[in-house]
Amino acid sequence: MACTFVRVAAAAGNRISAIWDGIVINNAKWSCYDAAAGVNAKVYRCLDAAKSVDFYVYVGDNQADYSIIQLWEGWNEPGHVGVGDSVVDAGGNALWLFALTGCYVIVNDHRVIVATAWNHLQCYIGQLKRIDETKNMPVYIGRTIGATYYNPLGYRDVVTHVAWRALFNHVGDVNQVIAPVGKTCAYLFAKTIAGTYIFQETDVYDDGTTLILGQLDGACFLYSGEESFKNGEIISCEDGDWIVQGGSYSTKYWAAVRLV
Amino acid sequence: MAWTSDTHDGSAGKFLDLLDALLVAAFATWTVYDSGFAANEKVYRCYDAAADPVIDFYLHVKDNQANYAEILMYDSWDISSHSYAVDTGCKVIYGYDAAKVPCIAKGSSGYYFRSSNHDFVYIDKGEWEANYVGILQPFSASWKSNTQIPIMIVSSTGYASGYNPLGFIRNSSAYTMARVMLASGGAGMISVYACGRDSSYLFFKTSDNKAVMNETWIYDSISLLVLGKLNGIKFNYNRGDYVNDDYVTIGGDIWRYVEGTYAGKYSCFIKQNV
């Protein structure tokens, strides 16, 4: 795993150059699959056949501040179009990955997390730590459209603000709502009597069947209860440094992301 | 560490017999500290000088009646006067209010008892109430509090209600109680809760038809600081996914399911061997 801090200019194209081409594809499991998917648009593939991981991420970055994200089961590179099943919206709302000013980009073989200082938003794209590693179940946890900046990893699927979606669940259902165990619970605390913090990778379940699909890989959902955090603070724990963010909405929805 | 399934007739003294046989006779850390009472009343000490921090607490068990035992926790005991030695406030003697003393149902329908060096779990199979008495566990070998944190999560005077204490971790009227003898800043008899309390979304079944069993974290209701985790206990709140006495096996470990008999089904899992 690797964490890189990068400064991203707001103008169109900069998320592709700074984050995806500049950082993500340095991991051997990630590649640029279609460099001509549109004006300031590319498609990236995450492939690890031995672990049943294969999905495509369309990044449409032809506007300032954010990219339009889509998850695809397949991609026709000559035709520059998606193939098969996809997550292209949540309740009709497009998926927007905001990334500007300073961003932490944490990449491993199967997922990307982007945590931005701009409004303190955390976005997760890729696989969970899956219970069943024979199932290809990439997820998108991030913003949809709109200008109320709930932190996606600290919130839940409310389609006008945030999407928690799996391209497939464990039985192959498409564009499934997923959720963190304990969602909407205001009693998720992390600060210990010893003055330290304990962040636990959060179990994630399929909202339809309520069965747990896996854990957030290097992320801890905390929702709204903890009052001792400050946006962007970095906390050293036994298993590395974690950045805590809660968005910029009046109620903070906290999550912690491990910076390794 | 042992898991026992047995029965007794629920009469006076039977809970003491159980503690004598399954704790005191089995573990050097548990002793009868004071047996000089009139009838069916003893004080037990859990003492482990080798633990870091040192573990030392006392349980005053009043078992001179049928169907339940009262159980009080203290940080010291005067054997000559048969009373709490010095009232530092570090004790657990009631739950919701002063009348709601800690109780454990001990009916004649049988019980499970999980014993270990520093804690025990007693499950009454009539009410299906699981009670936890002992030390909160640290999160890891390198994480620890500077002080011991003894805790009681048990029934109260409403012990016959069928509310499962380990599925309903709080001071709830007469039904259940949850307090630590010593909490953050050295405060005594502090109410505690489970992280994730009141959430109906504490799912645990996995897509491969098994389950995840994260041991439950306990936090101080005043400071909101996390104090530690329950040893081999998974709190589910109001998830009634199984029936009493079901179990799941994960990695060779058996986790017993208990939800009480109250309609609310406040459930938990207890790892049988810790």
Interface residues (C-beta under 8 A of the other chain):
Chain A: I131 D132 K135 N169 H170 A179 V181 G182 K183 T184 C185 A186 Y187 L188 F189 A190 K191 T192 I193 A194 T196 I198 Q200 D203 Y205 D206 T209 T210 L211 I212 L213 G225 E226 E227 S228 E238
Chain B: F139 S140 S142 W143 K144 S145 N146 I149 A183 S184 Y193 A194 C195 G196 R197 D198 S199 Y201 L202 F203 F204 K205 T206 S207 D208 K210 V212 N214 W217 Y219 D220 S223 L224 L225 V226 L227 G228
